[in-house]
Amino acid sequence: MAKLYFRYGAMNCGKTTYILQAMHNYESRGQKVFLMKSKIDTKGGSSIVNRLGLERKVDLLFETTENLFSYIKQQEKDLACIFVDEAQFLKKEQVDELQRVTYELDIPVICYGIRTDFQKNGFEGSRRLLEIAHTIEELKTVCECGKKAIFNARKVNGKFVKNGNKVEIDNQKEIEYVTFCAKCYHKKVGEED
């Protein structure tokens, strides 16, 4: 049976780069892959874009109301793997639908995303993936102090903020995200009110 994978990490840990590499590995062996992301993620439009400048057009830009199992079932057969970027934006039901893809259609699904927002609150999609994914893997990045970064802090106009909308995509000039270990997060974000 195919598996549902969740690979998560703080921002800037290379999630999109990992997707592009994994897709290349499948395709270099003549296998077909399918890439999707939520319409909530406006960065890159209908493509995924990594911070190195590589990009790839997605096969499905989905709504949070879309039944992903039904959509995938109607697609071309012979899919070797399905990739989901920014999986934190999935709804609980959509994660369940992706798990159904693994056991009814026997297609592996690999989801990449972050666990928490800039306030350290979980995302619905990530929470459900942590509950039901067959395999969970943490992708690591480093804090400015050299320790493992686990939190995403948001800066607006150069200042750390504690409040705001749960989702603000960092393709807007005034918004930036910085990853920190727990100690540095509390020190830096706590210093500016």
C-alpha positions in Angstrom: 0.0 0.0 0.0 1.1 3.5 -0.8 1.7 6.0 2.1 0.8 9.5 3.1 4.0 11.4 4.1 4.3 14.7 5.9 7.6 16.6 5.7 7.5 19.7 7.7 9.9 22.4 8.9 10.2 26.1 9.7 10.3 28.5 6.8 13.5 28.5 4.7 14.3 24.9 5.5 14.1 24.0 1.8 10.7 22.3 1.5 10.1 23.5 -2.1 13.6 22.6 -3.1 13.0 19.1 -1.7 9.8 18.8 -3.8 11.5 19.9 -7.0 14.3 17.4 -6.4 12.0 14.5 -5.6 9.8 15.2 -8.6 12.9 15.3 -10.8 14.0 11.9 -9.4 10.6 10.4 -10.4 10.5 12.0 -13.8 14.1 11.1 -14.7 13.0 7.5 -14.4 10.1 8.1 -16.8 7.4 8.2 -14.0 4.5 10.6 -13.9 4.0 13.0 -11.0 1.3 15.4 -10.0 1.9 18.7 -8.1 -0.7 20.7 -6.3 -0.9 23.7 -3.9 -3.7 25.7 -2.3 -4.9 29.0 -3.9 -4.3 30.5 -0.5 -0.6 30.5 -1.4 -0.3 33.4 -3.9 3.5 33.3 -3.9 4.5 32.3 -7.4 0.9 32.4 -8.7 0.2 29.0 -10.4 3.8 27.8 -9.8 5.8 26.8 -6.8 8.9 28.9 -6.4 11.8 28.3 -4.1 14.1 30.9 -2.6 16.9 29.9 -5.1 14.7 31.0 -8.0 13.7 27.6 -9.3 10.0 27.2 -10.2 7.5 24.8 -11.6 3.9 25.1 -12.7 1.5 23.2 -10.5 -1.0 20.7 -12.0 -3.7 21.8 -9.6 -4.3 25.0 -7.7 -7.0 23.9 -5.4 -9.7 25.6 -3.3 -10.2 24.6 0.3 -13.6 23.2 -0.7 -12.3 21.0 -3.4 -12.6 17.2 -3.0 -9.1 16.1 -3.7 -9.8 12.4 -3.9 -12.4 12.9 -6.6 -10.2 15.2 -8.6 -7.2 12.9 -8.5 -9.3 9.8 -9.3 -10.4 11.6 -12.6 -6.8 12.4 -13.6 -4.5 10.4 -15.8 -3.8 6.9 -14.5 -0.2 5.8 -13.9 0.7 8.5 -11.5 3.7 7.5 -9.6 3.5 10.1 -6.8 1.5 13.2 -5.8 3.2 16.2 -4.2 1.5 18.9 -2.1 3.3 22.2 -1.4 2.2 24.4 1.5 0.2 21.5 3.0 -0.7 23.5 6.1 -3.4 25.2 4.0 -5.3 21.9 3.5 -8.5 21.4 5.3 -8.9 18.4 7.6 -11.2 16.7 5.1 -8.7 17.2 2.3 -6.0 15.5 4.3 -8.4 12.5 4.9 -9.1 12.5 1.1 -5.3 12.4 0.4 -4.9 9.5 2.7 -7.8 7.8 0.8 -5.8 8.2 -2.4 -3.0 6.1 -0.8 -5.2 3.1 0.1 -7.8 3.2 -2.7 -5.7 4.4 -5.6 -2.4 3.1 -4.3 -0.6 6.4 -5.1 1.9 7.8 -2.6 1.2 11.4 -1.4 4.0 13.5 -0.1 3.0 16.7 1.7 5.3 19.5 2.6 4.4 22.4 4.9 5.0 24.2 8.2 3.4 23.2 11.6 2.7 26.6 13.1 2.1 30.2 12.2 4.0 33.3 13.4 2.1 33.1 16.8 3.0 29.5 17.3 -0.5 28.3 16.6 -1.1 25.2 14.5 -2.6 25.0 11.0 -5.5 22.7 10.4 -3.8 20.8 7.6 -0.6 20.3 9.5 -2.4 19.2 12.6 -4.4 16.5 10.7 -1.2 15.3 8.8 0.6 14.9 12.2 -2.4 12.8 13.3 -2.8 10.5 10.3 0.3 10.5 8.1 2.0 7.2 7.8 5.4 8.8 7.9 6.4 12.2 9.4 9.8 13.8 8.8 11.2 17.1 10.1 13.2 19.2 7.7 15.7 21.3 9.6 17.0 24.8 9.3 19.1 27.0 11.7 18.4 30.0 13.8 20.8 32.9 13.7 22.3 31.6 17.0 23.2 28.3 15.3 20.5 26.1 17.0 17.7 24.4 15.2 15.0 26.8 14.2 11.4 25.7 14.9 9.4 29.0 14.9 8.5 31.4 12.2 8.4 35.1 13.3 6.7 37.7 11.1 8.1 41.2 10.5 6.0 44.0 9.0 8.0 47.0 7.9 11.1 45.7 9.6 9.4 45.2 13.1 8.4 41.9 14.6 4.6 41.6 15.2 2.6 39.4 17.5 -0.8 40.0 16.0 -2.4 39.9 12.6 -4.0 37.6 10.1 -3.0 33.9 10.4 -1.9 33.9 6.8 0.1 36.7 5.1 2.2 35.6 2.2 5.7 37.0 2.1 5.6 38.2 -1.5 4.4 41.5 -0.2 7.3 44.0 0.3 6.5 44.9 3.8 6.2 41.3 5.1 9.1 39.1 5.9 9.5 35.9 7.9 12.5 35.0 10.1 13.0 31.5 11.6 14.2 31.2 15.2 14.9 28.6 18.0 12.5 28.9 20.9 14.9 31.1 23.0 15.6 33.6 20.2 12.0 33.7 19.2 10.9 34.8 22.6 13.8 37.2 23.0 13.3 38.9 19.6 9.6 38.9 19.2 9.1 39.7 22.9 11.4 42.8 22.7 9.2 44.6 20.2 5.6 45.4 21.1 
